[in-house]
């Protein structure tokens, strides 16, 4: 099993599941299944379906792979999390306003 350095990974034009597995110390199948199920945030797994065959294509991003190997969350992931949290907070605030409006209308009808 080959061991790759961070610089080796950065300098590769294409990183396969085999290479990623060797770099992470896990089987290549674990890399592909992890990517398919969005459990391994090192790139993208694309499901290709046509009438003759069913296959997957993997695009592994060097910096994501390195960050994952070192237990770090990269800035792109942090920004995505912040954006999602802001969306959730905004929706809750909107729901709160709607609820307060409904409650105030209900009080007027009862009062």
Residue pairs with C-beta under 8 A, 6 or more apart in sequence:
1 22
2 19
2 22
3 22
3 23
4 19
4 22
4 23
6 66
6 69
9 15
9 19
9 23
9 62
9 65
9 66
10 62
10 63
10 66
12 19
12 62
15 43
15 60
15 62
15 65
16 28
16 58
16 60
17 28
17 29
17 31
17 32
17 35
17 58
17 60
18 28
19 60
20 28
20 31
20 42
20 60
20 65
21 27
21 28
21 29
21 30
21 31
23 65
23 69
24 31
24 65
24 68
24 69
31 40
31 42
31 58
32 45
32 56
32 58
33 39
34 40
35 42
35 43
35 44
35 45
35 58
35 60
36 45
36 47
36 56
40 68
41 64
41 68
41 77
42 60
42 61
42 64
42 65
42 68
43 58
43 59
43 60
43 61
43 64
43 65
44 58
44 59
44 61
45 56
45 57
45 58
46 56
46 57
46 58
46 59
47 54
47 56
48 54
48 55
48 56
48 57
63 74
64 74
67 73
67 74
